[in-house]
């Protein structure tokens, strides 16, 4: 039955009741009664319809109110940001569920409590300054600080506050949106770290270029010096007073050549030809020289696997890594003595287990000492070229920079940290290969003399002349040139 039928039924019933009432009262004129009755019925019918319409409108209003409350709840309580209403003293008068979830609290425990109770104590000044600026300027204010969860965990948040002025039904309020920016802060830290590594890479590349050029020029000079000294020594009797002087000059030139080699190793951006070598054997060979150069009051302990640990490497460069790191460690313990420990382990790293290390098997070489450690303020600078904490003349600052470069050229990684018990730990990882060491057959050298003719070309006149003179000692016919068409001399 629809509404119209219901209204009509009520009208008919009302009409019958009205007629019965009029008959009981015994109206004299039936026609008058009928006319009055009809007018009354019509008026009642109009009122009834009006009441029905009002009832329908009331029901629609109630339904809209319920929908509005639902939308308000969804918008206020379940919005992805925290929302609070504060009085002028900073006391929470209302808060949504998102903020309660953000702080791992019940909403009821937030109401009528100061917001400062949940602000990290080191950031309280930021919060009070935020409220002060808001109260004075009446303009929107933004700040970033840390808040505490119920378990003490810190969460980075951004506060955006506005002022709602006084109304007759409500005092002045501060309304604040609280946004969780923990992930953004973490991304910013990662980006800063990436920018730092990129800057470090560019800086190292620039210095490599400069160092390579310097090393090349010095190499040419030393080649001339050492070559001429060698020829002078050959022509000088060992009893001659000049002979020991020439030897001292040669030794000094060889030390200079060692420094140039450091520069060349540092400046080399491409890998040298690397062959499979047993890391354990390389370390053991290096320890023979290392023990002689380290004071006896510094003990050296080693721990190696029983099986060979094969990596692609250059034996000399791995030895150089060990010599530089151990020399630094011994210098750190030169006044107090101590323990130098060298360990090698193999580890299988899954994807993402270590930064800059793809999944695979790695040889992990660790060099530890129990010296005073490294100042945390300079820990991120120790691999910078020419950076040293030693006195002038005591260190070149190239040792750790060369170590860093060699490790990178071996597709490895290196990290450094201060040990909790004291001292420093350097950890290097090199990819392990499943290959045996290469064996080379030495060629027989029958004679150092010959009758062949040699063309020697170099852009340095002194080098060309020195090489020409040296080769002439072995009975070779030599033509030395510095550029096409210009001879340094011929024999």
NUZA-507112 format. One record per atom (N, C-alpha, C, O): x, y, z. Coordinates in steps of 0.2 Angstrom, whole numbers, plus 5000, padded with zeros to 4 digits. Layout:
N
XYZ;...
***
This chain:
491
500449945000;500050005000;500450065000;500950075004;500350114995;500750174995;500550224999;499950215003;500850285000;500750335004;500050365003;499650385007;499850374996;499250404994;498650364997;498150384999;498750294996;498150254998;498050255006;497550255008;498650265009;498650265017;498250335019;497850335023;498450385015;498150445017;497350445016;496950475019;497250415010;496450415008;496150375013;495550385015;496350315015;496050275020;495950315027;495450305030;496450345029;496450385035;495850445034;495450455039;495850465028;495350525027;494650495027;494150515030;494550435024;493850395024;493650385031;493050395033;494150355035;494050335042;493850395046;493350395050;494150455045;494050515049;493350545047;492950565051;493150535040;492550555038;491950515041;491450545043;492050455042;491550405045;491450425052;490850435055;492050435056;491950455063;491650525063;491250535068;491750575059;491450635059;490750635058;490350665062;490450595053;489750585052;489450555058;488850575060;489750505061;489450475067;489350525073;488850525076;489850565073;489850615079;489250665078;488950685082;489150685071;488650735070;487950705071;487550735073;487850635069;487250605070;487050595078;486450605080;487550585082;487450585089;487250645092;486850655096;487450705089;487350765092;486650795089;486350845092;486350755084;485650775081;485650835078;485250875080;486050855074;486050915070;485350925066;485150875064;485050985066;484350985063;484350985056;483950955053;484851015053;484851015045;485450965043;486050985044;485250915040;485750865037;486150895032;486750885032;485850945028;486250975023;486751015026;487351025023;486551055031;487051095034;487651055038;488251075037;487451005041;487950955044;488350935039;488950925040;488050905033;488550875028;489050935025;489550915024;488750995025;489251045022;489751065027;490351065025;489551065033;490051085038;490551025039;491151035040;490250965039;490650905040;491150905034;491750885035;490950915028;491450915022;491950965023;492550945021;491851025025;492351075026;492851055031;493451065030;492651025037;493051005042;493550945040;494150945041;493150895036;493550845033;494150865028;494650845029;493950915024;494450945020;495050975023;495650965021;494851015029;495351045032;495850995036;496451005036;495450945039;495850895042;496350855037;496950835039;496050845031;496450805026;497050845024;497650825023;496950915024;497550955022;498050955027;498650955026;497850955034;498350955039;498650895039;499250885041;498350835038;498650765038;499150765033;499750735034;499050785027;499550785021;500150825023;500650815022;499950885026;500550935028;500950895033;501650905033;500650865038;501050825043;501450775040;502050765042;501150735035;501550685032;502150715028;502750685028;502050765025;502650795021;503150825026;503750815025;502950855032;503450875037;503850815040;504450815041;503450755041;503850695043;504350675038;504850655040;504150675032;504650655027;505250695027;505850675026;505150765027;505650815027;506150805033;506750805033;505850785039;506150775045;506650705044;507150705046;506350655041;506750595040;507350605035;507850585037;507250645030;507750665026;508350705029;508950695028;508150755033;508550785037;509050745042;509650755042;508650695045;509050655050;509550605046;510050595048;509250585040;509750545036;510350585033;510950565034;510250645031;510850695029;511250705035;511850705034;510950715041;511350725047;511850665048;512450675050;511550605048;511950545049;512450535044;513050525046;512350555037;512850545032;513450605034;513950585033;513250665036;513650715037;514150695043;514750705043;513850665048;514250645054;514750585052;515350585054;514550545047;514950485045;515550515041;516150495042;515350565036;515950595032;516350635037;516950635036;516150665042;516550705046;517050655050;517650675051;516750605052;517150555056;517750525051;518250525054;517550515045;518050485041;518550535039;519150525039;518350605038;518850655037;519250675042;519850685042;518950675048;519350705054;519750645057;520350655059;519450585059;519750535063;520250495058;520750475061;520050485052;520450435048;520850475043;521050435038;520950535043;521350575038;522050545039;522250535045;522450545034;523150525035;523650565039;524250545040;523350615042;523850665046;523450675053;522850665054;523850685058;523650695065;523350765065;523550815061;522850775069;522450845070;522250855077;521950805080;522450915080;522250925087;522050995087;522251045083;521551015092;521351075094;521651095101;521551055106;522051145101;522351165107;522051235110;521851275106;522051235117;521851305119;522551345119;523051325117;522451405122;523051455122;523551435126;524151455125;523451385131;524051355135;524351295132;524851265135;524151275126;524351215123;524151155125;524451095124;523551155128;523251095131;522751065125;522451105122;522751005124;522350965119;521650965121;521450935126;521250995117;520550995118;520150945114;519650915116;520450925108;520150875104;520750845100;521250885098;520750785098;521250755094;520950695090;520450665092;521150685084;520850635080;521250565081;521750565085;520950515078;521250445079;521950435076;522350395079;522050475071;522650465067;523250485072;523750455072;523150535075;523750565080;523750505086;524350495088;523250485088;523250435093;523650375091;524050345094;523550345085;523950295082;524650315080;525050265081;524750375078;525450395077;525850385083;526450375083;525550405089;525950405095;525850335099;526050335105;525450295096;525350225100;524950235106;525150205111;524450285106;524050295112;523350295111;523050285105;522950285117;522250295116;522050365116;522350415119;521550385112;521350455111;521150485118;521350545119;520850445122;520650475128;521250505133;521150545137;521850465132;522350485136;522750555133;523150585136;522550575127;522750635124;522350705127;522650755128;521750695128;521250745129;521450775136;521550745141;521450845136;521550885142;522250875145;522450885151;522750855140;523450845142;523850895138;523650905132;524350925140;524750975136;525150935130;525350875132;525150955125;525450925119;526250915120;526550875118;526550965125;527250955126;527450895129;528050865129;526950855132;527050795136;527350745130;527650695132;527150755124;527350705119;527850735114;528050695109;528150785116;528650815112;529350795115;529450805121;529850775111;530450755113;530750815117;530750875114;531150795122;531350855127;531850895123;531850955125;532250875119;532750915116;532450965111;532751005108;531850945109;531450995104;530951035107;530551065103;530951035114;530451075117;530451155115;529951185114;531051175115;531151245113;530851265106;530551315105;530951215101;530651225095;529851235095;529551275092;529551185099;528851195100;528651255103;528151285101;528951275109;528751335112;528851395108;528351445108;529351395104;529451455099;528851455094;528651505092;528651395092;528151385087;527451415090;527151455086;527351405096;526751425099;526751505100;526251535099;527351525102;527451595103;527351635097;526951685097;527651615091;527551645085;526851645082;526551695079;526551595084;525851585082;525351635086;524951665083;525451635092;525051685096;525151755094;524751795095;525751775093;525951845091;525751865084;525451915083;525851825079;525751845072;525051825070;524851855065;524751775073;524051755071;524051725064;523551715061;524651715062;524751685055;524951615055;525251585060;524851575050;525051505050;525751495051;526151535048;525951445055;526651435057;526851365056;526351315057;527451345053;527651285052;528351265055;528751315056;528351205058;529051185061;529051115061;528651075060;529751095062;529851015062;530151005069;530651035071;529950945071;530250925078;530150845078;529850815074;530350825084;530250755085;529750735091;529750775096;529350685090;528850675096;528950605098;529250565094;528750585104;528850515107;528250475107;527650505108;528350415105;527750365105;527750335112;528150355117;527250295114;527150275120;527750225122;527850225128;528050195118;528650155119;529350185119;529850155120;529350255118;529950295118;530250305112;530650345111;529950275106;530250285100;530050355097;529550375099;530550385094;530450445091;530150445084;530350405080;529750495083;529550505076;529550575074;529450625077;529850585068;529950655065;529250675062;528950645059;529050735064;528450765062;528550835060;529050875062;528050865056;527950935054;527350955057;526750925056;527351015060;526751045063;526551105059;526951145057;525951105057;525651165054;525051195058;524551155058;525151255060;524651275065;524351345063;524651385059;523651345064;523351415062;522951435069;522751385073;522651495069;522351525074;521551525072;521451555067;521151505076;520451515076;520151565081;520251545087;519951625079;519851675083;519251655088;518851615087;519151705093;518651695098;517951705095;517851745091;517551655097;516751665095;516351665102;516651635107;515751685101;515351685107;515251615110;515151605116;515251565106;515151495108;515751455109;515751395111;516351495108;517051455108;517551505109;517651555106;518051485114;518651535115;519151525109;519051475105;519651565109;520151565104;520551495104;520651475110;520651465098;520951395098;521551395093;521551435088;522051355094;522551335090;522351275087;522351225090;522351265080;522251205077;522851185073;523151225069;523051125074;523751105072;523651035068;523350985071;523951035062;524050975058;524750945060;525250985059;524750885061;525350845063;525550795058;525150745057;526050805054;526150755048;526850715050;527350745052;526750655049;527350605050;527850615044;527650595039;528450635045;528950645040;529550605041;530050615039;529450545045;530050505046;530350475040;530950475039;529850455035;530150425029;530550475025;531050465022;530250535025;530550595021;531250615024;531650625020;531250615031;531950625034;532450575032;533050585031;532150515032;532650455031;532850465024;533450445022;532450475019;532650485012;533150545011;533550545007;533050605015;533450655015;534150635017;534650655014;534150595023;534850575025;535150535020;535750535019;534850485017;535150445011;535350485005;535850475003;534950535004;535150584998;535750625000;536250634996;535850645006;536450675009;537050635008;537550655006;536950575010;537450525010;537650515003;538250505001;537150504998;537350494991;537750554988;538150544984;537450614990;537850674988;538550674991;539050694987;538650654997;539350655000;539750604996;540350624995;539450544994;539850504991;540050524984;540550514981;539550554981;539650584974;540150634974;540650644970;540150684979;540650734980;541350704981;541850724978;541350654985;542050624987;542250584980;542850594979;541850554976;542050524970;542350574965;542850564962;541950634964;542250684960;542950714962;543350724959;542950724969;543550754972;544150704971;544650724969;544050634972;544550584971;544750584964;545350574962;544250594959;544450584952;544850644950;545350634946;544750704953;545150764951;545850754953;546350774950;545850734960;546550724963;546950674959;547550674958;546550614957;546950564953;547250594947;547750574945;546850634943;547150664937;547750704938;548250694935;547750744944;548250784945;548850744947;549450754945;548750694952;549250654954;549550614948;550150604948;549150584944;549450554938;549950594934;550450564932;549750654933;550150694929;550850714932;551350714929;550750724939;551350734943;551850674943;552450684942;551550614944;551950554944;552250544938;552850514937;551950554932;552250544925;552850584925;553350564922;552750654926;553350694926;553950674930;554550674928;553750654936;554250634941;554650564939;555250554940;554250524936;554450464933;555050474928;555550444928;554850524924;555350534918;556050564921;556550544919;555950604926;556550634930;556950584933;557550574933;556550534937;556950484941;557250434936;557750404938;556950424930;557250374926;557850394923;558350354923;557950464922;558550494920;559050484926;559650464924;558850504932;559350504937;559550434939;560150424939;559150384939;559350314941;559750284936;560250254937;559550304929;559950274924;560650294923;561050254922;560750364924;561350384924;561850364930;562450354929;561450364936;561850334942;562050264941;562650254942;561650224938;561850154937;562450154932;562950114933;562450194927;563050194922;563650224926;564150194924;563550274930;564150294933;564450244938;565050244939;563950204942;564250154946;564550104943;565150084945;564350084937;564750034933;565450054931;565850014930;565450124930;566150144928;566550174933;567150194932;566350164940;566750184945;566950124950;566550074951;567550124952;567750064956;567450074963;567350134965;567350014966;567050024973;567450054978;567250074984;568150064977;568550094982;568650164981;568850204985;568350194975;568350264974;567950304979;567350274981;568150354981;567750394986;567050414984;566550424988;566950424977;566350444974;565850384975;565250394975;566050324975;565650264974;565050264980;564550254978;565250264986;564750264991;564250324990;563650324992;564450384988;564050434987;563550424982;562950444982;563750394976;563250374971;562750324973;562150324971;562950274978;562550224981;561950264985;561350244984;562150314989;561750344993;561250384988;560650384990;561450414983;561050454978;560550404975;559950414975;560750344973;560350294970;559750274975;559250264973;559950264982;559450234987;558950294988;558350274988;559150354988;558650414988;558250414982;557650424983;558550404976;558050404970;557550344970;557050354968;557750284973;557350234973;556750244978;556150224977;556950284984;556350304989;555950344985;555250344986;556150394981;555750444978;555350404973;554750414971;555650354970;555250314965;554650274968;554150264965;554750254975;554250224978;553650264979;553050244979;553850334981;553250384982;552950394975;552250394975;553250394970;552950404963;552550344962;551950354959;552750284964;552350224963;551650234967;551150214964;551650254973;551050274977;550650314973;550050304972;550850374970;550450414966;550150384960;549550394958;550550344957;550350304951;549750254953;549250254949;549850224958;549350174961;548650214962;548150194961;548750274965;548250314967;547850334961;547250344961;548250364956;547950394950;547650344945;547250364941;547850284946;547550234941;546850224942;546550204947;546450234937;545750224937;545550154934;544950134935;545950124930;545750064927;546150004930;546650014933;545849944930;546149894934;546749864930;546849864924;547349854934;547849814931;547649744929;547149724931;548049714925;547949644924;547949604931;548449594934;547449574932;547349534939;547349464938;546949444933;547649424942;547649354941;547349324947;547449354953;547149254947;546949224953;547549214958;548049184956;547449234964;547949224969;547649204976;547049224977;548049174980;547749154986;547949204991;548549224993;547349234994;547449294998;547849275004;548249315007;547849215007;548149195013;548949195011;549349215015;549149165005;549849165004;550149235003;550749255005;549749285000;549949354999;550049385006;550549415007;549649375011;549749405017;550349375021;550649415024;550349305020;550949275024;551649305021;552049315025;551649315014;552249345012;552349415014;552949435015;551849455014;551949525017;552149525024;552449575026;551949475028;552049475035;552849465036;553049495042;553149435032;553849425033;554249495033;554649515037;554049545028;554349605028;554049655034;554349695036;553349635035;553049685040;553349675047;553349725050;553449615049;553749595055;554449635056;554549655062;554749645051;555449675052;555349755053;555849785055;554849775050;554749855051;554249875057;554249935058;554049825060;553549845066;553949835073;554249785073;553949875077;554249865084;554049805087;553549775086;554549775091;554449705094;553949705099;553649655101;553849765102;553349775108;552649775105;552149775109;552549765099;551849765096;551849685093;552149665089;551349655096;551249585094;550749575088;550349625087;550949535084;550549515078;550149455078;550549405079;549549445078;549149385078;548749375072;548549425069;548749315069;548449305063;547949245064;547949205068;547349245060;546849195060;546649185053;546349235050;546749125050;546649115043;546249055042;546249005046;545849045037;545448985035;546048925033;546548945031;545848865034;546248815032;546348805025;546848785022;545748825021;545748815014;546048885010;545948935013;546348885004;546448945001;545848984999;545348964999;545949054999;545449094998;545649134992;546149174992;545349114986;545649144979;545249204978;544649214978;545649254976;545349324973;545749344967;546249324966;545449384963;545749414957;546149474959;545849524962;546749474959;547149524962;547849534959;548049484955;548249584961;548949594960;549249584967;549149624972;549749534967;550049524974;550349584977;550349594983;550649624973;551049684975;550549734979;550649754984;549949744975;549449784978;549149764984;549049804989;549049704985;548749674991;549249684997;549049705002;549849664995;550349675000;550449755002;550549765008;550349794997;550349864999;549849885003;549949925008;549249855002;548649875007;548849855014;548749895019;549049795015;549249765021;549849805025;549749825031;550349825021;550849865023;550649935026;550849955031;550249965022;549950035024;549550035030;549650075035;549049985030;548649975036;549049965042;548849985048;549449915042;549849885048;550349945050;550449945056;550649975045;551050035047;550650085051;550950115056;550050105049;549650155053;549550125060;549550165064;549350065060;549150035066;549750035071;549650055077;550350015069;550950015073;551050085075;551350095081;551050135071;551150205073;550650225078;550850265083;550050205078;549550225083;549750195090;549550215095;550150135090;550250105096;551050105098;551250075102;551350155095;552050155095;552350175102;552850165104;551850215106;552050235113;551850185118;552150175123;551350155117;551050105122;551150035121;551049995125;551250015114;551249945112;550549925112;550149955113;550549855110;549849835109;549849765105;550349735104;549249755102;549149695098;548849715091;548349755091;549149685086;548949695079;548649635077;549049585077;548049625075;547749565073;547549565065;547249615063;547649515062;547449515055;547049445054;547349395055;546449455051;546049395051;545749395044;545649445040;545649335041;545349325035;544749275036;544849225039;544149295033;543549245033;543249245026;543349295022;542849195025;542449205019;541749205021;541449175026;541349245017;540649255019;540249255012;540449275007;539649225013;539149235007;538649285009;538249275014;538649335005;538149395006;537549385001;537649374995;536949385004;536349385000;536249454997;536649504999;535749464992;535649534989;535449584994;534949564998;535749644994;535549694999;535849685006;535749725010;536249635007;536549625014;537049675016;537149695022;537449705011;537949755012;537949805006;537849785001;538049865008;538049925003;538649914998;539249895000;538549924992;539049914987;539249844986;539749834982;538949794989;539149724988;538649684985;538149674988;538649664978;538149624975;538149554979;538649534982;537649514978;537649454981;538149404979;538349404973;538449364983;538949324981;539449304987;539349324993;539949274985;540449254990;541049294991;541349324986;541249314997;541749374998;542249345003;542149305007;542949375001;543449365006;543449425010;543549485008;543449415017;543349475021;544049475025;544249435029;544449525024;545049535027;545049595032;544749655031;545149585039;545149625044;545849645047;546149595048;545949705048;546549725052;546349765058;546049825057;546449745064;546249775070;546849785074;547349755074;546749845078;547249865083;546949885089;546349895089;547249885095;546949915101;547349975103;547449985109;547450025098;547750085100;547150135102;546650115105;547250195102;546750245104;546150255100;545750295102;546150225094;545650235089;545750305085;546250335086;545150315081;545250375077;544650425080;544150405081;544850485080;544450545082;543750535077;543850545071;543150535080;542550525076;542450585072;542150575066;542750645073;542650705069;543050695063;542850735058;543550655062;543850645056;543850585053;544150565048;543350535055;543350475053;543150465046;543350425042;542750515043;542550515036;542950555032;542850555026;543550575034;544050605030;544750565029;545150585025;544750505033;545450475033;545650445026;546250435025;545150435021;545350415015;545450475010;545650455004;545450535012;545550585008;546350595006;546750585011;546550605000;547250614999;547550665003;547250725003;548150655005;548550705008;548250725015;548550775018;547750695017;547550705024;547850665029;547850605029;548250695034;548550665039;548550695046;548550765046;548550665051;548550695058;549250695061;549350715066;549750665057;550450665060;550750735058;550550775054;551350745062;551650805061;552050805054;552050765051;552150875053;552450885046;553150845045;553550845050;553150805040;553750765039;553650695041;554050655040;553150685045;553050615048;552550575043;552550505044;552150605039;551750565035;551550605029;551450665029;551450565023;551250605017;550450605016;550250655012;550050565020;549350575019;549150535013;548550535011;549550495010;549350455004;549150385005;548850355002;549450355011;549350285013;548650265012;548550215008;548150295016;547450265016;547150285009;546650245007;547350335006;547050355000;547250304994;546750284990;547850274995;548050224990;547650154992;547450124987;547650144998;547250085000;546550084998;546350034995;546250144998;545550144996;545450134988;545050104986;545950164985;545950154977;546050084975;545750064971;546550054978;546749984977;546149944978;545949894974;545749944984;545249904985;544649914980;544349874978;544549984978;544049994973;544149964967;543749934963;544849964965;545049934958;544949864958;544949824953;544949834964;544849754965;544049744966;543849684968;543649794964;542949784965;542749764972;542249724973;543149794977;542949774984;542749834987;542549884985;542649824994;542349884998;542849885004;543149835006;542849945007;543249955014;542849995018;542550045016;542849975025;542550015030;542950025036;543449985037;542850075040;543250085046;542850105051;542350135051;542950075057;542550095063;543050095069;543450055070;542850125074;543150125081;542850065085;542250065085;543250025088;543049965091;542849985098;543150035101;542249965101;542049975108;542549965113;542550005118;542949915112;543449905117;544049945116;544549935120;544149985111;544650025110;545050005104;545049945102;545350055100;545650035094;545250045088;544650065088;545550025082;545150035076;545149965072;545549925072;544649965068;544449905064;544349925057;543949955055;544849895052;544749905045;544449845042;544749785043;543949845038;543649785035;543649795028;543349835025;543949745024;543949745017;543549685014;543649625017;543149685009;542849635006;543049624998;543049674995;543349564996;543549554989;543049494987;543049444990;542849504980;542449444978;542949384977;543449384975;542649324979;543049264979;542949234972;542349234969;543449204969;543349174962;543549094963;543949074968;543249054959;543348984959;543848964954;543748924949;544448994955;545048974950;545648964953;545748994959;546148924950;546748914953;547248964951;547149004946;547848974955;548349024953;548649004946;548748954944;548749064942;549049054935;549849034936;550149074941;550148994933;550848984933;551149004926;550848994921;551749034927;552049064921;552749024920;553049014925;552849014914;553548984912;554049034911;553949074906;554549034915;555049084913;555449074907;555649014906;555549124903;555949114897;556649124899;556849154903;557049084895;557749084896;558049144893;557949164887;558549174896;558849234894;559549214892;559949214897;559749204886;560449174885;560949224885;561549214888;560849284884;561349334884;561049404884;560549424882;561449454887;561249524888;561649564882;561549624883;561849524877;562249564872;561949544865;561649494865;561949594861;561649574854;561949624849;562349664850;561749604843;562049644837;561449674833;561649704828;560849674836;560349704833;560349774833;560749804837;559949804829;559849884828;559249904832;558749874830;559249954836;558649974840;558550044838;558950094838;557850064837;557650134837;557350144843;556850114845;557550194847;557250214853;557050284852;557350334851;556350294854;556050364853;555750384860;555350344863;555850444862;555550474868;555550544867;555950574863;555050584870;554950654869;555450694874;555550754873;555850654878;556350684883;557050674880;557250614879;557350724878;558050714875;558550684880;558850634878;558450694887;558950664892;558750594892;559250554893;558150574892;557950504892;558250464886;558550414886;558150494880;558350464874;559150454874;559350404872;559450504876;560250504876;560450444881;560950414880;560150444887;560350394892;560150324890;560650284891;559550314887;559450244885;559950224879;560150174879;560050274875;560550264869;561250234872;561550184870;561450274877;562150254880;562150194884;562550154884;561550174887;561450114891;561450054886;561850004888;561050054881;561050004877;561649994873;561849934871;562050044872;562650034868;563149994872;563549964869;563049994879;563449954883;563349874882;563849834883;562849854879;562649784877;562749774870;562449724867;563149814867;563349804860;562749814855;562849784849;562249844857;561749854852;561849924848;562249964850;561649924842;561749984838;561050024839;560549994837;561150084841;560550114843;560450184840;560950214839;559850194838;559650264835;559150294839;558550264840;559250344843;558850374848;558550434844;558850474842;557850444845;557550504842;557050534847;556750494851;556950594847;556450634851;555850644847;555350654850;555950654841;555350664837;555550644830;556150644828;555050624825;555250604818;555750654815;555550714815;556250634812;556750684809;557250714813;557650744810;557250704819;557750734824;558050674828;557650654833;558650664827;558950614831;559350644837;559650694837;559350604842;559750614848;560450594847;560950614851;560550544842;561250524841;561150454838;560650414840;561650424835;561550354832;562250324833;562750354832;562250254834;562850224834;562850164829;563250124828;
***
